[in-house]
Amino acid sequence: MRLFRTASTRRLAALAAAVVVAVVLGAFAVSAIGGSGPTPSPKPLAQAIHDALGGAKPDGITARIGFTNTLFPSGSIVGQAGSALISSATGRLWVNPKGGRLELQSDVGDAQIVWSDKKVTVYDASSNTAYVLELPQDKTTPVNGAKHEAPSVDEITRFLTELGQNWAVSGAEPTNTGGQESYTVKVSPSHDGGLLGRAEVAFDALRGVPLKIAVYAQGASSPVLALEATEVTYGAVPDSDVQVAPPAGAKVVDLSTQAKAAQSSGHDKSVQSVSGLDAVTKAAPFAVVAPGTLVGVPRHDVRLIDKNVVAVYGRGLGGIVLVERPQDTATKQSSPLDQLPTVTLDGVTAHELATQLGTVLTWDRAGVSYVLAGSLPPAAAEAAARSLR
């Protein structure tokens, strides 16, 4: 929480980009514009996934990329120069077994994202700054010469059955994505999905490479976030195309070191981690609000973490998170949320980030700082904030 409140907006954008890249692009994910051409034979989803994962893996991938990002509406982030990380952009992608590189160019700024199995580097050209984030390491060591085998159809079926308890999963629709035979799968929350409508993934029927990733808000026909490729080529990609260092003279910001320092400085052994409203109320160094319900949603959990009281309302993606902490009046450090548009909550000025997938509000009252976040529209978030007394 401390790192979040004191980081710059660019730094938060870089951190978000690094996380997305580590999870999505690190798995050879690219998105492709649907094209005409041959489609694979119809198959049950479990069989289609099994066959694709068992197919020959490419030595590398190159693609031209169109990145769609309409998550942040115009004017929602003010006081900052533009960046390709928080707007739509075009670019190129190179991937090989050691990592990858994504270049993005836009009218408001360019960016480059380079990753390996150990770290992600996000370079923002407009500020000439490179943000570095170390990735968690897999402690398991494969046996030399051991061949990776695709999970069995039964194992995939069990996974899909468990997934289907909370998500509606479509079948494997035979498609052609970016000139490649593919299967397209649509996934949507069965309940408590908040503003999330659905996600779509298309994967290469022969190689198992994801070829389309798109996220849609409720009722939207166009994606909020998507990676799109107009050209996809499989073949060896030299390391020189992938592992590219930031320009000489670029400022380097180590996000991993800052996160560890913030976590270390935030540890106060005199404050016990407690849960339950009564225990939290007694242990917290301020008057806790955390009502039993918030805009009709029941409180599910409340905990004291360091000096932060974290209350969770509801379950799933439709839940609401309320964070309360003592207002920091000593350092006078500016928060990136302070640059967001303002709204009035019964005489109190709050800063609001409203997106198609959710809303974040932050405000101070009577010596306490509040952050409220949830996958709900601005009006509902503001109503929840006004109800807190």
C-alpha positions as CSV (number, residue, x, y, z in Angstrom):
1,M,0.0,0.0,0.0
2,R,2.8,2.4,0.8
3,L,4.6,1.7,-2.5
4,F,1.3,2.2,-4.3
5,R,0.5,5.5,-2.7
6,T,4.0,7.1,-3.2
7,A,4.9,5.7,-6.7
8,S,4.5,8.0,-9.7
9,T,1.8,7.3,-12.3
10,R,4.4,6.3,-14.8
11,R,5.9,3.8,-12.3
12,L,2.5,2.3,-11.7
13,A,1.9,2.0,-15.4
14,A,5.2,0.3,-15.8
15,L,4.6,-2.1,-12.9
16,A,1.2,-3.0,-14.4
17,A,2.7,-3.6,-17.8
18,A,5.4,-5.7,-16.2
19,V,2.9,-7.9,-14.5
20,V,0.8,-8.3,-17.6
21,V,3.8,-9.2,-19.7
22,A,5.1,-11.7,-17.1
23,V,1.8,-13.5,-17.1
24,V,0.6,-13.2,-20.7
25,L,3.5,-12.5,-23.0
26,G,5.8,-14.8,-21.0
27,A,3.6,-17.7,-22.1
28,F,4.2,-16.8,-25.8
29,A,0.8,-15.0,-25.9
30,V,0.1,-12.8,-28.9
31,S,-3.3,-11.8,-30.3
32,A,-4.2,-12.0,-33.9
33,I,-6.9,-10.4,-36.0
34,G,-9.2,-13.0,-37.2
35,G,-8.6,-13.9,-40.8
36,S,-10.0,-16.1,-43.6
37,G,-8.5,-19.4,-44.3
38,P,-8.7,-23.1,-43.4
39,T,-10.1,-24.0,-40.0
40,P,-9.4,-27.2,-37.9
41,S,-11.7,-30.1,-37.5
42,P,-14.4,-29.7,-34.7
43,K,-13.3,-31.3,-31.4
44,P,-14.4,-31.2,-27.8
45,L,-12.6,-28.5,-25.9
46,A,-10.5,-30.9,-23.7
47,Q,-9.3,-32.8,-26.8
48,A,-8.5,-29.6,-28.7
49,I,-6.4,-28.3,-25.8
50,H,-4.6,-31.7,-25.4
51,D,-3.8,-31.9,-29.1
52,A,-2.6,-28.3,-29.3
53,L,-0.4,-28.6,-26.2
54,G,1.1,-31.8,-27.5
55,G,2.0,-30.3,-30.9
56,A,5.4,-29.1,-32.0
57,K,6.5,-25.9,-30.3
58,P,7.9,-23.2,-32.6
59,D,11.5,-22.1,-32.2
60,G,10.3,-18.5,-32.1
61,I,7.5,-16.0,-33.0
62,T,7.6,-12.7,-34.7
63,A,4.5,-10.5,-35.2
64,R,3.2,-7.0,-35.9
65,I,1.1,-5.9,-33.0
66,G,-1.9,-3.7,-32.5
67,F,-2.5,-3.0,-28.8
68,T,-6.0,-1.9,-27.8
69,N,-6.4,-0.2,-24.5
70,T,-9.6,1.8,-23.8
71,L,-9.6,1.0,-20.1
72,F,-8.8,4.5,-19.1
73,P,-11.3,7.0,-20.6
74,S,-10.1,10.4,-21.9
75,G,-9.3,12.7,-19.1
76,S,-9.2,10.0,-16.4
77,I,-5.5,10.4,-15.9
78,V,-4.4,14.0,-15.9
79,G,-1.2,15.9,-15.4
80,Q,0.9,13.3,-17.2
81,A,2.5,13.1,-20.7
82,G,1.2,10.3,-22.8
83,S,2.6,6.8,-22.8
84,A,2.0,3.8,-25.0
85,L,1.5,1.7,-21.8
86,I,-1.8,3.4,-21.0
87,S,-3.2,4.0,-24.5
88,S,-3.7,2.1,-27.8
89,A,-0.6,1.6,-29.8
90,T,1.0,-0.5,-32.6
91,G,4.3,-2.3,-32.7
92,R,6.2,-5.5,-33.2
93,L,6.8,-8.6,-31.1
94,W,9.8,-11.0,-31.0
95,V,9.7,-14.2,-28.9
96,N,12.1,-17.1,-28.4
97,P,12.5,-19.7,-25.7
98,K,14.7,-17.4,-23.7
99,G,12.3,-14.5,-23.6
100,G,10.8,-11.8,-25.7
101,R,10.6,-8.1,-26.7
102,L,7.6,-6.0,-27.5
103,E,7.9,-2.5,-29.0
104,L,4.9,-0.2,-28.9
105,Q,4.6,3.1,-30.7
106,S,1.8,5.6,-30.3
107,D,1.0,9.3,-30.9
108,V,1.5,10.0,-27.2
109,G,4.7,8.1,-26.5
110,D,6.6,4.9,-27.2
111,A,7.6,2.0,-25.0
112,Q,9.6,-1.2,-25.1
113,I,9.0,-4.2,-22.9
114,V,11.7,-6.9,-22.7
115,W,11.4,-10.1,-20.6
116,S,13.1,-13.3,-19.7
117,D,12.4,-16.0,-17.2
118,K,14.1,-13.8,-14.5
119,K,13.0,-10.3,-15.0
120,V,10.9,-7.8,-17.0
121,T,12.2,-4.4,-18.2
122,V,9.8,-1.7,-19.2
123,Y,11.3,1.3,-21.0
124,D,9.3,4.5,-21.4
125,A,10.9,6.6,-24.1
126,S,9.0,9.8,-23.2
127,S,10.7,9.9,-19.8
128,N,13.8,8.0,-20.8
129,T,13.2,5.7,-17.8
130,A,13.6,1.9,-17.6
131,Y,11.6,0.1,-14.9
132,V,13.0,-3.4,-13.8
133,L,11.0,-6.0,-12.0
134,E,12.4,-9.4,-11.0
135,L,10.1,-12.4,-11.6
136,P,9.3,-15.2,-9.1
137,Q,11.5,-18.2,-9.8
138,D,10.3,-21.8,-10.2
139,K,12.2,-23.8,-7.6
140,T,11.5,-27.1,-9.4
141,T,14.3,-28.4,-11.5
142,P,13.4,-30.6,-14.5
143,V,15.4,-33.7,-15.1
144,N,17.9,-33.4,-17.8
145,G,16.6,-34.7,-21.1
146,A,13.1,-35.1,-19.7
147,K,10.4,-34.4,-22.3
148,H,7.4,-32.2,-21.3
149,E,4.2,-34.0,-21.9
150,A,0.8,-32.4,-22.4
151,P,-1.8,-33.1,-19.7
152,S,-4.1,-35.9,-20.5
153,V,-7.7,-35.4,-21.7
154,D,-9.0,-36.6,-18.4
155,E,-6.8,-34.1,-16.5
156,I,-8.0,-31.2,-18.7
157,T,-11.6,-32.3,-18.4
158,R,-11.3,-32.2,-14.6
159,F,-9.8,-28.7,-14.8
160,L,-12.6,-27.5,-17.0
161,T,-15.2,-29.0,-14.7
162,E,-13.7,-27.1,-11.7
163,L,-13.5,-23.9,-13.8
164,G,-17.1,-24.3,-14.8
165,Q,-18.2,-24.0,-11.2
166,N,-17.7,-20.2,-11.4
167,W,-17.2,-19.5,-15.1
168,A,-19.2,-20.2,-18.2
169,V,-16.8,-21.8,-20.7
170,S,-17.7,-22.2,-24.4
171,G,-16.7,-25.1,-26.6
172,A,-13.7,-25.0,-28.9
173,E,-15.0,-23.1,-32.0
174,P,-12.9,-23.8,-35.1
175,T,-11.6,-20.5,-36.4
176,N,-8.8,-19.1,-38.4
177,T,-6.8,-16.5,-36.5
178,G,-4.2,-14.4,-38.3
179,G,-4.0,-17.0,-41.0
180,Q,-3.5,-19.9,-38.6
181,E,-5.9,-22.7,-37.9
182,S,-7.2,-22.1,-34.4
183,Y,-9.8,-22.7,-31.8
184,T,-11.6,-19.8,-30.1
185,V,-12.9,-20.1,-26.5
186,K,-15.0,-17.6,-24.7
187,V,-15.1,-17.4,-20.9
188,S,-17.5,-15.3,-18.8
189,P,-18.2,-15.2,-15.0
190,S,-21.2,-17.2,-14.0
191,H,-22.0,-14.9,-11.1
192,D,-20.4,-12.0,-9.2
193,G,-18.5,-10.8,-12.3
194,G,-18.8,-7.1,-11.6
195,L,-18.3,-5.1,-14.8
196,L,-16.4,-7.9,-16.6
197,G,-18.3,-9.3,-19.6
198,R,-16.1,-12.0,-21.0
199,A,-12.7,-12.9,-22.2
200,E,-11.8,-14.5,-25.5
201,V,-8.8,-16.6,-26.3
202,A,-7.8,-18.2,-29.6
203,F,-5.0,-20.7,-29.7
204,D,-3.1,-22.3,-32.5
205,A,-4.6,-25.8,-33.2
206,L,-1.3,-27.3,-34.2
207,R,1.2,-25.6,-31.9
208,G,-0.7,-24.6,-28.8
209,V,0.3,-20.9,-29.1
210,P,-2.3,-18.4,-27.9
211,L,-3.2,-16.3,-30.8
212,K,-5.9,-14.0,-29.5
213,I,-6.5,-12.4,-26.1
214,A,-9.2,-9.9,-25.5
215,V,-11.2,-8.7,-22.5
216,Y,-14.7,-7.2,-22.8
217,A,-16.7,-5.1,-20.4
218,Q,-20.4,-6.0,-19.8
219,G,-22.5,-5.3,-22.9
220,A,-19.5,-4.1,-24.9
221,S,-19.0,-5.3,-28.5
222,S,-15.4,-4.0,-28.6
223,P,-12.7,-5.2,-26.3
224,V,-11.4,-3.0,-23.4
225,L,-8.0,-4.7,-23.7
226,A,-6.6,-6.7,-26.5
227,L,-3.4,-7.7,-28.3
228,E,-3.8,-8.0,-32.0
229,A,-1.3,-9.1,-34.7
230,T,-1.6,-8.5,-38.4
231,E,1.2,-10.8,-39.2
232,V,2.4,-13.9,-37.3
233,T,5.5,-15.8,-38.4
234,Y,7.0,-19.0,-36.7
235,G,10.7,-19.6,-36.9
236,A,14.0,-19.1,-35.1
237,V,14.4,-15.7,-33.5
238,P,18.0,-14.7,-32.6
239,D,18.7,-13.6,-29.0
240,S,19.9,-10.2,-30.4
241,D,16.3,-9.4,-31.4
242,V,15.0,-10.3,-28.0
243,Q,17.3,-9.2,-25.3
244,V,17.8,-5.5,-26.0
245,A,19.1,-3.2,-23.3
246,P,17.5,0.2,-22.6
247,P,19.3,3.1,-24.3
248,A,22.5,4.4,-22.7
249,G,21.8,7.2,-20.3
250,A,18.3,5.9,-19.4
251,K,17.3,6.3,-15.8
252,V,16.9,2.8,-14.2
253,V,14.3,2.3,-11.5
254,D,14.4,-1.1,-9.7
255,L,10.8,-1.8,-8.7
256,S,11.8,-5.1,-7.0
257,T,14.2,-3.3,-4.6
258,Q,11.6,-0.6,-3.9
259,A,8.9,-3.1,-3.2
260,K,11.2,-5.1,-0.8
261,A,12.2,-1.9,0.9
262,A,8.6,-0.8,1.3
263,Q,7.7,-4.2,2.7
264,S,10.6,-4.2,5.1
265,S,9.9,-0.7,6.4
266,G,6.3,-1.5,6.7
267,H,6.8,-4.3,9.1
268,D,6.0,-3.4,12.6
269,K,6.3,-6.3,14.9
270,S,4.5,-4.5,17.7
271,V,1.3,-4.7,15.6
272,Q,-0.2,-8.1,15.4
273,S,-1.9,-9.3,12.3
274,V,-5.5,-9.8,13.4
275,S,-8.8,-10.6,11.8
276,G,-12.5,-10.1,12.8
277,L,-14.1,-6.7,13.4
278,D,-13.9,-6.7,17.2
279,A,-10.2,-7.6,17.2
280,V,-9.4,-5.2,14.4
281,T,-11.3,-2.4,16.1
282,K,-9.3,-2.9,19.3
283,A,-5.9,-3.1,17.6
284,A,-6.3,-0.4,15.0
285,P,-4.7,3.0,15.9
286,F,-7.8,4.9,14.6
287,A,-11.6,4.6,14.6
288,V,-12.5,1.8,12.2
289,V,-15.6,2.3,10.0
290,A,-16.0,-1.1,8.0
291,P,-19.9,-1.4,8.2
292,G,-21.6,-4.7,8.0
293,T,-22.9,-4.0,4.5
294,L,-21.8,-1.7,1.8
295,V,-24.4,-0.7,-0.8
296,G,-26.2,-3.9,0.0
297,V,-23.2,-6.1,-0.2
298,P,-22.3,-8.0,3.0
299,R,-18.9,-7.8,4.6
300,H,-17.0,-11.0,4.0
301,D,-13.7,-10.3,5.8
302,V,-11.9,-7.6,7.7
303,R,-8.2,-7.7,8.7
304,L,-5.6,-5.4,10.1
305,I,-2.4,-5.6,8.0
306,D,0.3,-3.3,9.4
307,K,-1.6,-0.1,10.0
308,N,-4.1,-0.8,7.2
309,V,-7.6,-2.1,7.8
310,V,-8.7,-4.1,4.8
311,A,-12.4,-5.0,4.5
312,V,-13.7,-7.1,1.7
313,Y,-17.4,-7.0,0.7
314,G,-18.9,-9.8,-1.3
315,R,-17.0,-12.5,-3.2
316,G,-15.6,-12.9,-6.6
317,L,-14.9,-10.2,-9.2
318,G,-18.0,-8.3,-8.0
319,G,-16.6,-7.7,-4.6
320,I,-15.6,-4.3,-3.1
321,V,-12.4,-3.7,-1.2
322,L,-12.2,-0.9,1.4
323,V,-8.8,0.1,2.9
324,E,-8.5,2.5,5.9
325,R,-5.3,3.8,7.3
326,P,-4.1,6.8,9.3
327,Q,-3.7,9.9,7.2
328,D,0.0,10.6,6.5
329,T,0.4,14.3,7.3
330,A,4.1,14.2,8.1
331,T,5.8,13.4,4.8
332,K,3.4,15.4,2.5
333,Q,4.2,13.0,-0.3
334,S,2.0,13.2,-3.3
335,S,0.1,10.1,-4.4
336,P,-0.6,9.3,-8.0
337,L,-4.2,9.2,-7.1
338,D,-4.0,12.9,-6.3
339,Q,-3.7,13.6,-10.0
340,L,-7.1,11.9,-10.9
341,P,-10.3,13.9,-11.5
342,T,-12.1,15.0,-8.4
343,V,-15.6,14.3,-7.1
344,T,-17.4,15.6,-4.0
345,L,-18.6,13.2,-1.4
346,D,-20.9,15.2,0.9
347,G,-18.4,18.1,1.2
348,V,-15.3,15.9,1.0
349,T,-13.1,16.1,-2.1
350,A,-12.2,12.6,-3.4
351,H,-10.1,11.5,-6.4
352,E,-11.7,9.0,-8.8
353,L,-10.4,6.7,-11.4
354,A,-13.4,5.4,-13.4
355,T,-12.8,2.7,-16.0
356,Q,-14.9,0.3,-18.0
357,L,-14.0,-2.6,-15.6
358,G,-14.2,-0.8,-12.3
359,T,-13.7,2.3,-10.1
360,V,-11.2,3.4,-7.6
361,L,-11.9,6.2,-5.1
362,T,-9.5,7.8,-2.5
363,W,-10.2,10.5,0.1
364,D,-9.3,11.7,3.5
365,R,-11.6,12.4,6.4
366,A,-11.0,13.1,10.1
367,G,-7.3,11.9,10.0
368,V,-8.1,8.7,8.1
369,S,-7.2,7.9,4.5
370,Y,-9.7,5.7,2.5
371,V,-9.3,3.8,-0.7
372,L,-12.4,2.0,-2.1
373,A,-12.0,-0.2,-5.2
374,G,-14.4,-2.5,-7.0
375,S,-15.7,-3.7,-10.3
376,L,-18.7,-1.4,-10.2
377,P,-19.7,1.8,-11.9
378,P,-18.7,5.2,-10.5
379,A,-22.2,6.0,-9.2
380,A,-22.2,2.8,-7.1
381,A,-18.7,3.4,-5.8
382,E,-19.6,7.0,-4.9
383,A,-22.7,5.8,-3.1
384,A,-20.6,3.3,-1.1
385,A,-18.1,6.0,-0.2
386,R,-20.9,8.4,1.0
387,S,-22.4,5.7,3.2
388,L,-19.2,5.4,5.2
389,R,-19.4,7.3,8.5
